[in-house]
Amino acid sequence: MSLFLYFRPMKKLLLVRHAKATHESGYSDFERPLTDKGIEGAQNMANHLQQQSIKPQIMVTSPALRTHTTANIFTDTLGIPPATIDKAVYDAAQSTLLRIISSFPQEYDFIGLVGHNPAVAEVLYTLSGALKEVPPGTVALIEFDVESWEEIHEDSGKLTYYDNPKI
């Protein structure tokens, strides 16, 4: 008798809230840069992911300066392609982020999404049921026992990794 093991693909989503950005006057919300602590925090989080072998195949980011800069720190540290910019991520409501996730390219099983609060925290809770603080720079890995991004729905994921900068 032969034993056949059925491998069911799993989708993984790395949610990242942009790192700490300046609140100084003189910048539009869209153009707010990261602070020095934000850059340090993002680098620390990217290093932690590298140490844990948590490496998305691609990353998707809001075009806002603070999110795009955060994404660049992650992609450079993890050695993955530059992040794809999706204008809809900026100022997105939870429902918009959920639509973006469900339309991710099927050829990727592990995608990172760099966005803004409150939507990142809301999506984390909606998909995993995990009620967590999501300060700037937070990373959260959610795993789904599904074959396609379209199958992801409320409470369908499990939070398997969570961290944020302690600076």
N, CA, C and O atoms as a DFTB+ gen file, in Angstrom:
668 C
 N C O
     1  1       0.849      -1.181       0.000
     2  2       0.000       0.000       0.000
     3  2       0.892       1.241       0.000
     4  3       1.800       1.364       0.822
     5  1       0.631       2.133      -0.906
     6  2       1.407       3.374      -0.937
     7  2       0.637       4.475      -0.216
     8  3      -0.594       4.509      -0.202
     9  1       1.380       5.331       0.354
    10  2       0.795       6.440       1.099
    11  2       1.006       7.724       0.305
    12  3       2.137       8.112       0.012
    13  1      -0.091       8.366      -0.034
    14  2      -0.006       9.642      -0.754
    15  2      -0.318      10.763       0.218
    16  3      -1.348      10.755       0.892
    17  1       0.561      11.697       0.276
    18  2       0.329      12.865       1.130
    19  2      -0.178      13.995       0.257
    20  3       0.433      14.341      -0.754
    21  1      -1.281      14.556       0.654
    22  2      -1.847      15.672      -0.088
    23  2      -1.321      16.955       0.527
    24  3      -1.529      17.220       1.711
    25  1      -0.647      17.742      -0.277
    26  2      -0.127      19.026       0.202
    27  2      -1.088      20.121      -0.194
    28  3      -1.320      20.354      -1.380
    29  1      -1.639      20.786       0.781
    30  2      -2.538      21.898       0.521
    31  2      -1.740      23.186       0.675
    32  3      -1.172      23.440       1.737
    33  1      -1.692      23.992      -0.365
    34  2      -0.953      25.253      -0.267
    35  2      -1.508      26.142       0.846
    36  3      -2.691      26.082       1.180
    37  1      -0.658      26.935       1.388
    38  2      -1.040      27.862       2.440
    39  2      -0.675      29.268       1.984
    40  3       0.374      29.481       1.376
    41  1      -1.538      30.212       2.280
    42  2      -1.229      31.610       1.999
    43  2      -0.783      32.261       3.300
    44  3      -1.316      31.979       4.373
    45  1       0.206      33.137       3.178
    46  2       0.708      33.866       4.342
    47  2       0.720      35.359       4.025
    48  3       1.123      35.783       2.942
    49  1       0.267      36.137       4.998
    50  2       0.199      37.589       4.863
    51  2       0.996      38.227       5.994
    52  3       0.733      37.982       7.171
    53  1       1.968      39.045       5.622
    54  2       2.718      39.818       6.604
    55  2       2.159      41.232       6.591
    56  3       2.370      41.979       5.635
    57  1       1.448      41.599       7.647
    58  2       0.948      42.966       7.777
    59  2       2.019      43.805       8.457
    60  3       2.590      43.393       9.467
    61  1       2.291      44.980       7.903
    62  2       3.280      45.889       8.468
    63  2       2.653      47.270       8.554
    64  3       2.183      47.811       7.554
    65  1       2.648      47.837       9.751
    66  2       2.259      49.244       9.863
    67  2       3.528      50.065       9.649
    68  3       4.582      49.738      10.193
    69  1       3.427      51.114       8.869
    70  2       4.610      51.949       8.613
    71  2       5.278      52.340       9.923
    72  3       4.630      52.419      10.967
    73  1       6.565      52.582       9.855
    74  2       7.340      52.976      11.030
    75  2       7.000      54.410      11.451
    76  3       6.274      55.120      10.754
    77  1       7.530      54.814      12.589
    78  2       7.228      56.127      13.163
    79  2       7.622      57.251      12.204
    80  3       8.749      57.312      11.711
    81  1       6.658      58.135      11.959
    82  2       6.869      59.260      11.038
    83  2       6.775      60.576      11.794
    84  3       6.204      60.643      12.883
    85  1       7.334      61.605      11.210
    86  2       7.312      62.922      11.828
    87  2       5.896      63.505      11.835
    88  3       5.067      63.209      10.974
    89  1       5.658      64.340      12.839
    90  2       4.409      65.101      12.896
    91  2       4.714      66.605      12.811
    92  3       3.858      67.442      13.098
    93  1       5.955      66.924      12.411
    94  2       6.353      68.322      12.281
    95  2       5.529      69.006      11.187
    96  3       5.113      68.380      10.212
    97  1       5.309      70.297      11.379
    98  2       4.587      71.046      10.349
    99  2       5.496      71.205       9.126
   100  3       6.711      71.022       9.207
   101  1       4.889      71.544       8.012
   102  2       5.652      71.737       6.792
   103  2       5.564      70.551       5.845
   104  3       6.059      70.611       4.720
   105  1       4.934      69.471       6.302
   106  2       4.758      68.291       5.451
   107  2       3.276      68.010       5.275
   108  3       2.505      68.118       6.228
   109  1       2.877      67.655       4.077
   110  2       1.518      67.145       3.911
   111  2       1.509      65.736       4.511
   112  3       2.566      65.134       4.697
   113  1       0.330      65.217       4.810
   114  2       0.248      63.866       5.378
   115  2       0.943      62.858       4.474
   116  3       1.650      61.974       4.958
   117  1       0.750      62.981       3.184
   118  2       1.303      62.060       2.203
   119  2       2.833      62.094       2.186
   120  3       3.472      61.083       1.897
   121  1       3.422      63.255       2.495
   122  2       4.870      63.449       2.386
   123  2       5.621      63.317       3.706
   124  3       6.819      63.595       3.756
   125  1       4.944      62.898       4.781
   126  2       5.617      62.795       6.082
   127  2       6.722      61.733       6.052
   128  3       6.457      60.567       5.756
   129  1       7.966      62.142       6.361
   130  2       9.069      61.168       6.366
   131  2       9.138      60.419       7.700
   132  3       8.538      60.827       8.695
   133  1       9.887      59.310       7.690
   134  2      10.144      58.598       8.934
   135  2      11.084      59.413       9.810
   136  3      11.939      60.143       9.309
   137  1      10.920      59.284      11.114
   138  2      11.867      59.875      12.054
   139  2      13.083      58.954      12.132
   140  3      13.059      57.836      11.619
   141  1      14.152      59.437      12.783
   142  2      15.324      58.580      12.983
   143  2      14.942      57.321      13.761
   144  3      15.407      56.225      13.445
   145  1      14.088      57.482      14.786
   146  2      13.628      56.318      15.560
   147  2      12.790      55.387      14.683
   148  3      12.848      54.167      14.838
   149  1      12.017      55.959      13.771
   150  2      11.229      55.144      12.857
   151  2      12.109      54.311      11.945
   152  3      11.846      53.127      11.733
   153  1      13.153      54.922      11.406
   154  2      14.091      54.198      10.545
   155  2      14.760      53.076      11.334
   156  3      14.881      51.951      10.850
   157  1      15.192      53.392      12.552
   158  2      15.832      52.388      13.402
   159  2      14.851      51.255      13.732
   160  3      15.218      50.080      13.693
   161  1      13.617      51.612      14.053
   162  2      12.604      50.607      14.375
   163  2      12.299      49.699      13.203
   164  3      12.191      48.484      13.368
   165  1      12.158      50.282      12.009
   166  2      11.889      49.476      10.813
   167  2      13.058      48.539      10.522
   168  3      12.856      47.379      10.162
   169  1      14.269      49.040      10.677
   170  2      15.444      48.202      10.452
   171  2      15.482      47.048      11.450
   172  3      15.792      45.914      11.086
   173  1      15.162      47.346      12.717
   174  2      15.131      46.289      13.740
   175  2      14.089      45.226      13.416
   176  3      14.352      44.032      13.556
   177  1      12.907      45.659      12.983
   178  2      11.846      44.698      12.646
   179  2      12.244      43.847      11.439
   180  3      12.018      42.637      11.426
   181  1      12.830      44.477      10.437
   182  2      13.286      43.731       9.251
   183  2      14.375      42.731       9.645
   184  3      14.389      41.604       9.150
   185  1      15.278      43.135      10.527
   186  2      16.325      42.222      11.005
   187  2      15.718      41.043      11.767
   188  3      16.152      39.904      11.601
   189  1      14.710      41.319      12.603
   190  2      14.042      40.240      13.348
   191  2      13.401      39.242      12.386
   192  3      13.495      38.031      12.586
   193  1      12.747      39.757      11.339
   194  2      12.143      38.861      10.351
   195  2      13.212      38.009       9.678
   196  3      13.031      36.806       9.487
   197  1      14.319      38.639       9.323
   198  2      15.429      37.926       8.688
   199  2      15.923      36.806       9.606
   200  3      16.150      35.687       9.147
   201  1      16.089      37.097      10.892
   202  2      16.566      36.100      11.858
   203  2      15.581      34.944      12.018
   204  3      15.989      33.813      12.284
   205  1      14.283      35.223      11.856
   206  2      13.246      34.202      12.001
   207  2      12.928      33.513      10.666
   208  3      12.026      32.679      10.596
   209  1      13.671      33.865       9.611
   210  2      13.437      33.334       8.252
   211  2      12.016      33.601       7.768
   212  3      11.411      32.768       7.092
   213  1      11.492      34.770       8.122
   214  2      10.183      35.221       7.650
   215  2      10.447      36.172       6.488
   216  3      10.891      37.304       6.680
   217  1      10.163      35.688       5.276
   218  2      10.560      36.428       4.081
   219  2       9.463      36.337       3.018
   220  3       9.347      35.329       2.321
   221  1       8.660      37.400       2.901
   222  2       7.638      37.390       1.842
   223  2       8.297      37.325       0.467
   224  3       9.452      37.710       0.289
   225  1       7.526      36.826      -0.497
   226  2       8.024      36.797      -1.871
   227  2       8.011      38.200      -2.472
   228  3       8.926      38.581      -3.201
   229  1       6.972      38.957      -2.162
   230  2       6.854      40.342      -2.616
   231  2       6.198      41.163      -1.510
   232  3       5.621      40.621      -0.568
   233  1       6.302      42.488      -1.649
   234  2       5.614      43.396      -0.741
   235  2       4.807      44.392      -1.554
   236  3       5.195      44.787      -2.654
   237  1       3.679      44.787      -0.991
   238  2       2.799      45.790      -1.573
   239  2       2.734      46.925      -0.567
   240  3       2.633      46.679       0.634
   241  1       2.789      48.174      -1.042
   242  2       2.813      49.309      -0.123
   243  2       1.961      50.464      -0.621
   244  3       1.698      50.611      -1.815
   245  1       1.547      51.263       0.321
   246  2       0.944      52.560       0.028
   247  2       2.031      53.439      -0.602
   248  3       3.215      53.246      -0.327
   249  1       1.641      54.394      -1.440
   250  2       2.644      55.282      -2.031
   251  2       3.110      56.410      -1.097
   252  3       4.047      57.133      -1.435
   253  1       2.475      56.569       0.065
   254  2       2.888      57.631       0.990
   255  2       4.359      57.436       1.366
   256  3       4.831      56.305       1.475
   257  1       5.070      58.530       1.560
   258  2       6.510      58.462       1.802
   259  2       6.848      57.548       2.978
   260  3       7.779      56.748       2.881
   261  1       6.114      57.648       4.082
   262  2       6.444      56.866       5.282
   263  2       6.260      55.359       5.071
   264  3       7.039      54.563       5.596
   265  1       5.240      54.963       4.310
   266  2       5.031      53.536       4.056
   267  2       6.016      53.017       3.011
   268  3       6.564      51.923       3.149
   269  1       6.228      53.798       1.984
   270  2       7.158      53.386       0.926
   271  2       8.569      53.253       1.489
   272  3       9.283      52.309       1.148
   273  1       8.979      54.183       2.344
   274  2      10.302      54.102       2.974
   275  2      10.396      52.869       3.870
   276  3      11.405      52.164       3.857
   277  1       9.351      52.611       4.640
   278  2       9.324      51.412       5.488
   279  2       9.463      50.167       4.628
   280  3      10.261      49.283       4.939
   281  1       8.690      50.092       3.545
   282  2       8.751      48.936       2.646
   283  2      10.154      48.767       2.067
   284  3      10.648      47.644       1.962
   285  1      10.798      49.868       1.693
   286  2      12.156      49.794       1.137
   287  2      13.145      49.213       2.130
   288  3      14.026      48.440       1.755
   289  1      13.005      49.584       3.402
   290  2      13.898      49.042       4.440
   291  2      13.713      47.524       4.521
   292  3      14.689      46.780       4.618
   293  1      12.461      47.071       4.481
   294  2      12.180      45.635       4.552
   295  2      12.684      44.893       3.319
   296  3      13.333      43.854       3.444
   297  1      12.391      45.416       2.131
   298  2      12.803      44.711       0.914
   299  2      14.321      44.656       0.797
   300  3      14.872      43.637       0.380
   301  1      15.004      45.742       1.160
   302  2      16.470      45.757       1.108
   303  2      17.056      44.751       2.090
   304  3      17.961      43.995       1.737
   305  1      16.551      44.734       3.312
   306  2      17.076      43.845       4.349
   307  2      16.794      42.379       4.023
   308  3      17.648      41.517       4.229
   309  1      15.596      42.101       3.513
   310  2      15.199      40.718       3.241
   311  2      15.654      40.213       1.877
   312  3      15.539      39.025       1.573
   313  1      16.172      41.129       1.058
   314  2      16.676      40.730      -0.257
   315  2      15.578      40.291      -1.209
   316  3      15.735      39.314      -1.942
   317  1      14.467      41.015      -1.196
   318  2      13.362      40.715      -2.110
   319  2      13.168      41.898      -3.060
   320  3      13.711      42.976      -2.819
   321  1      12.406      41.709      -4.129
   322  2      12.234      42.795      -5.107
   323  2      11.623      44.050      -4.468
   324  3      10.943      43.956      -3.446
   325  1      11.863      45.216      -5.065
   326  2      11.244      46.449      -4.561
   327  2       9.728      46.287      -4.450
   328  3       9.105      45.577      -5.239
   329  1       9.159      46.945      -3.475
   330  2       7.716      46.834      -3.222
   331  2       6.899      47.382      -4.383
   332  3       7.295      48.336      -5.053
   333  1       5.767      46.762      -4.599
   334  2       4.782      47.230      -5.567
   335  2       3.933      48.298      -4.885
   336  3       3.440      48.089      -3.776
   337  1       3.765      49.429      -5.539
   338  2       2.957      50.508      -4.969
   339  2       1.509      50.336      -5.421
   340  3       1.226      50.161      -6.606
   341  1       0.607      50.389      -4.453
   342  2      -0.828      50.329      -4.738
   343  2      -1.461      51.576      -4.119
   344  3      -1.549      51.687      -2.896
   345  1      -1.900      52.508      -4.958
   346  2      -2.468      53.777      -4.480
   347  2      -3.658      53.570      -3.557
   348  3      -3.915      54.402      -2.687
   349  1      -4.389      52.472      -3.731
   350  2      -5.576      52.224      -2.916
   351  2      -5.252      51.936      -1.459
   352  3      -6.135      52.038      -0.607
   353  1      -4.005      51.579      -1.147
   354  2      -3.626      51.283       0.243
   355  2      -3.591      52.558       1.080
   356  3      -3.880      52.531       2.276
   357  1      -3.235      53.675       0.444
   358  2      -3.178      54.945       1.178
   359  2      -4.583      55.360       1.590
   360  3      -5.493      55.402       0.762
   361  1      -4.753      55.661       2.845
   362  2      -6.030      56.131       3.383
   363  2      -7.148      55.098       3.193
   364  3      -8.323      55.456       3.109
   365  1      -6.775      53.820       3.126
   366  2      -7.756      52.758       2.878
   367  2      -8.514      52.396       4.149
   368  3      -7.954      52.383       5.245
   369  1      -9.780      52.109       3.980
   370  2     -10.581      51.538       5.055
   371  2     -10.291      50.043       5.097
   372  3      -9.696      49.492       4.171
   373  1     -10.711      49.397       6.164
   374  2     -10.519      47.957       6.307
   375  2     -11.081      47.209       5.110
   376  3     -10.435      46.294       4.598
   377  1     -12.255      47.574       4.661
   378  2     -12.889      46.870       3.538
   379  2     -12.043      46.970       2.272
   380  3     -11.981      46.020       1.492
   381  1     -11.397      48.107       2.066
   382  2     -10.525      48.272       0.901
   383  2      -9.308      47.368       1.008
   384  3      -8.932      46.721       0.031
   385  1      -8.685      47.313       2.186
   386  2      -7.527      46.430       2.352
   387  2      -7.916      44.971       2.150
   388  3      -7.156      44.205       1.558
   389  1      -9.077      44.583       2.627
   390  2      -9.527      43.200       2.439
   391  2      -9.725      42.892       0.950
   392  3      -9.407      41.792       0.498
   393  1     -10.247      43.853       0.191
   394  2     -10.395      43.666      -1.263
   395  2      -9.030      43.548      -1.942
   396  3      -8.844      42.727      -2.840
   397  1      -8.083      44.373      -1.505
   398  2      -6.727      44.324      -2.070
   399  2      -6.111      42.952      -1.808
   400  3      -5.536      42.346      -2.712
   401  1      -6.228      42.463      -0.583
   402  2      -5.673      41.156      -0.217
   403  2      -6.313      40.049      -1.059
   404  3      -5.616      39.167      -1.561
   405  1      -7.626      40.097      -1.212
   406  2      -8.309      39.036      -1.959
   407  2      -7.951      39.045      -3.445
   408  3      -8.179      38.059      -4.146
   409  1      -7.392      40.157      -3.923
   410  2      -7.006      40.222      -5.337
   411  2      -5.495      40.100      -5.549
   412  3      -5.003      40.356      -6.648
   413  1      -4.756      39.711      -4.505
   414  2      -3.318      39.488      -4.668
   415  2      -3.078      38.437      -5.755
   416  3      -3.911      37.552      -5.952
   417  1      -1.942      38.527      -6.464
   418  2      -1.623      37.551      -7.511
   419  2      -1.504      36.130      -6.943
   420  3      -0.812      35.906      -5.949
   421  1      -2.180      35.187      -7.579
   422  2      -2.229      33.812      -7.083
   423  2      -0.869      33.105      -7.107
   424  3      -0.651      32.152      -6.358
   425  1       0.040      33.570      -7.963
   426  2       1.325      32.873      -8.043
   427  2       2.184      33.071      -6.790
   428  3       3.198      32.395      -6.619
   429  1       1.783      33.985      -5.926
   430  2       2.521      34.217      -4.678
   431  2       1.747      33.642      -3.504
   432  3       0.541      33.851      -3.372
   433  1       2.467      32.911      -2.649
   434  2       1.856      32.335      -1.455
   435  2       2.155      33.152      -0.199
   436  3       1.525      32.945       0.838
   437  1       3.117      34.082      -0.285
   438  2       3.507      34.868       0.887
   439  2       3.749      36.309       0.437
   440  3       4.707      36.603      -0.278
   441  1       2.861      37.193       0.874
   442  2       2.930      38.609       0.478
   443  2       2.921      39.489       1.721
   444  3       2.194      39.226       2.679
   445  1       3.736      40.534       1.692
   446  2       3.745      41.544       2.742
   447  2       2.944      42.755       2.288
   448  3       2.980      43.136       1.118
   449  1       2.222      43.355       3.227
   450  2       1.424      44.556       2.943
   451  2       1.794      45.630       3.956
   452  3       1.608      45.450       5.159
   453  1       2.322      46.758       3.459
   454  2       2.717      47.869       4.321
   455  2       1.661      48.957       4.201
   456  3       1.445      49.512       3.124
   457  1       1.006      49.255       5.321
   458  2      -0.086      50.216       5.287
   459  2      -0.165      51.075       6.526
   460  3       0.810      51.253       7.257
   461  1      -1.355      51.601       6.738
   462  2      -1.618      52.602       7.768
   463  2      -2.680      52.097       8.749
   464  3      -3.484      51.222       8.428
   465  1      -2.657      52.667       9.939
   466  2      -3.735      52.415      10.890
   467  2      -4.820      53.446      10.660
   468  3      -4.524      54.524      10.143
   469  1      -6.062      53.168      11.018
   470  2      -6.515      52.007      11.799
   471  2      -6.729      50.746      10.966
   472  3      -6.983      49.684      11.533
   473  1      -6.634      50.830       9.650
   474  2      -6.984      49.691       8.799
   475  2      -6.114      48.464       9.060
   476  3      -6.625      47.344       9.051
   477  1      -4.803      48.645       9.295
   478  2      -3.932      47.488       9.527
   479  2      -4.377      46.737      10.783
   480  3      -4.481      45.510      10.762
   481  1      -4.638      47.451      11.863
   482  2      -5.087      46.806      13.109
   483  2      -6.440      46.134      12.914
   484  3      -6.668      45.041      13.431
   485  1      -7.331      46.772      12.179
   486  2      -8.660      46.200      11.931
   487  2      -8.575      44.931      11.088
   488  3      -9.282      43.960      11.356
   489  1      -7.719      44.933      10.079
   490  2      -7.553      43.750       9.238
   491  2      -6.922      42.613      10.057
   492  3      -7.333      41.460       9.927
   493  1      -5.948      42.924      10.882
   494  2      -5.338      41.923      11.754
   495  2      -6.412      41.245      12.605
   496  3      -6.456      40.018      12.692
   497  1      -7.267      42.035      13.225
   498  2      -8.326      41.491      14.072
   499  2      -9.365      40.716      13.251
   500  3      -9.765      39.615      13.628
   501  1      -9.789      41.290      12.148
   502  2     -10.820      40.651      11.316
   503  2     -10.368      39.293      10.799
   504  3     -11.135      38.331      10.829
   505  1      -9.132      39.208      10.327
   506  2      -8.669      37.966       9.712
   507  2      -8.212      36.913      10.712
   508  3      -8.304      35.717      10.436
   509  1      -7.716      37.348      11.883
   510  2      -7.147      36.381      12.829
   511  2      -7.876      36.312      14.165
   512  3      -7.694      35.356      14.918
   513  1      -8.698      37.310      14.467
   514  2      -9.337      37.363      15.776
   515  2      -8.404      37.845      16.864
   516  3      -8.802      37.908      18.027
   517  1      -7.168      38.191      16.521
   518  2      -6.181      38.648      17.501
   519  2      -6.343      40.155      17.722
   520  3      -6.189      40.948      16.793
   521  1      -6.650      40.532      18.943
   522  2      -6.791      41.941      19.301
   523  2      -5.448      42.401      19.858
   524  3      -5.118      42.128      21.012
   525  1      -4.686      43.096      19.036
   526  2      -3.327      43.513      19.392
   527  2      -3.165      45.007      19.190
   528  3      -3.804      45.613      18.330
   529  1      -2.293      45.586      20.004
   530  2      -1.865      46.954      19.758
   531  2      -1.033      46.937      18.477
   532  3      -0.268      46.002      18.236
   533  1      -1.189      47.981      17.656
   534  2      -0.431      48.047      16.408
   535  2       0.238      49.425      16.308
   536  3      -0.147      50.255      15.485
   537  1       1.255      49.654      17.167
   538  2       1.978      50.925      17.068
   539  2       2.816      50.969      15.799
   540  3       3.001      49.941      15.146
   541  1       3.324      52.144      15.439
   542  2       4.153      52.242      14.233
   543  2       5.279      51.212      14.236
   544  3       5.952      51.007      15.247
   545  1       5.469      50.567      13.081
   546  2       6.534      49.587      12.919
   547  2       6.137      48.156      13.237
   548  3       6.957      47.249      13.095
   549  1       4.910      47.931      13.660
   550  2       4.457      46.587      14.014
   551  2       4.454      45.662      12.799
   552  3       4.123      46.078      11.688
   553  1       4.829      44.401      13.026
   554  2       4.724      43.358      12.014
   555  2       3.873      42.227      12.582
   556  3       3.994      41.877      13.756
   557  1       3.014      41.661      11.741
   558  2       2.146      40.569      12.161
   559  2       2.001      39.587      11.005
   560  3       1.598      39.967       9.905
   561  1       2.330      38.330      11.259
   562  2       2.230      37.288      10.239
   563  2       0.969      36.472      10.489
   564  3       0.776      35.909      11.566
   565  1       0.118      36.420       9.470
   566  2      -1.113      35.637       9.538
   567  2      -1.017      34.537       8.493
   568  3      -0.682      34.793       7.337
   569  1      -1.316      33.300       8.912
   570  2      -1.284      32.166       7.998
   571  2      -2.702      31.660       7.770
   572  3      -3.521      31.621       8.688
   573  1      -2.973      31.275       6.529
   574  2      -4.303      30.838       6.111
   575  2      -4.215      29.469       5.456
   576  3      -3.354      29.243       4.607
   577  1      -5.094      28.559       5.840
   578  2      -5.153      27.242       5.221
   579  2      -6.112      27.303       4.038
   580  3      -7.192      26.713       4.055
   581  1      -5.689      28.032       3.014
   582  2      -6.493      28.220       1.803
   583  2      -5.576      28.105       0.587
   584  3      -4.356      28.227       0.698
   585  1      -6.177      27.872      -0.560
   586  2      -5.406      27.755      -1.792
   587  2      -5.338      29.053      -2.581
   588  3      -4.444      29.227      -3.410
   589  1      -6.268      29.965      -2.334
   590  2      -6.267      31.220      -3.091
   591  2      -6.564      32.396      -2.166
   592  3      -7.192      32.248      -1.117
   593  1      -6.100      33.550      -2.580
   594  2      -6.324      34.774      -1.800
   595  2      -7.811      35.088      -1.698
   596  3      -8.245      35.675      -0.707
   597  1      -8.600      34.710      -2.699
   598  2     -10.040      34.986      -2.685
   599  2     -10.766      34.249      -1.564
   600  3     -11.845      34.669      -1.145
   601  1     -10.187      33.156      -1.077
   602  2     -10.817      32.365      -0.019
   603  2     -10.660      32.967       1.375
   604  3     -11.302      32.520       2.327
   605  1      -9.818      33.966       1.488
   606  2      -9.562      34.569       2.802
   607  2     -10.785      35.374       3.225
   608  3     -11.330      36.166       2.455
   609  1     -11.202      35.151       4.472
   610  2     -12.377      35.835       5.008
   611  2     -12.227      35.998       6.516
   612  3     -11.233      35.561       7.097
   613  1     -13.186      36.609       7.128
   614  2     -13.163      36.875       8.567
   615  2     -12.840      35.606       9.355
   616  3     -13.420      34.546       9.121
   617  1     -11.905      35.739      10.292
   618  2     -11.474      34.647      11.174
   619  2     -10.932      33.422      10.441
   620  3     -10.972      32.317      10.983
   621  1     -10.430      33.594       9.227
   622  2      -9.904      32.447       8.484
   623  2      -8.407      32.245       8.695
   624  3      -7.850      31.242       8.247
   625  1      -7.751      33.185       9.371
   626  2      -6.307      33.092       9.554
   627  2      -5.901      32.897      10.995
   628  3      -6.704      33.039      11.918
   629  1      -4.636      32.568      11.166
   630  2      -4.058      32.383      12.494
   631  2      -2.820      33.263      12.612
   632  3      -1.921      33.192      11.774
   633  1      -2.775      34.087      13.644
   634  2      -1.604      34.918      13.904
   635  2      -0.477      34.012      14.388
   636  3      -0.608      33.351      15.418
   637  1       0.629      33.979      13.646
   638  2       1.734      33.090      14.007
   639  2       3.005      33.841      14.410
   640  3       3.935      33.235      14.942
   641  1       3.053      35.141      14.165
   642  2       4.209      35.948      14.567
   643  2       3.735      37.382      14.733
   644  3       2.971      37.891      13.912
   645  1       4.194      38.035      15.801
   646  2       3.824      39.416      16.069
   647  2       5.003      40.081      16.776
   648  3       5.590      39.499      17.689
   649  1       5.349      41.295      16.359
   650  2       6.414      42.036      17.022
   651  2       6.264      43.508      16.691
   652  3       5.654      43.870      15.684
   653  1       6.822      44.352      17.540
   654  2       6.882      45.786      17.243
   655  2       8.123      46.380      17.875
   656  3       8.679      45.812      18.815
   657  1       8.566      47.532      17.358
   658  2       9.786      48.148      17.874
   659  2       9.622      48.553      19.340
   660  3       8.582      49.067      19.750
   661  1      10.653      48.311      20.097
   662  2      10.632      48.675      21.517
   663  2      11.523      49.893      21.753
   664  3      12.294      49.931      22.712
   665  1      11.412      50.888      20.870
   666  2      12.259      52.090      21.034
   667  2      11.385      53.315      21.218
   668  3      11.899      54.423      21.371
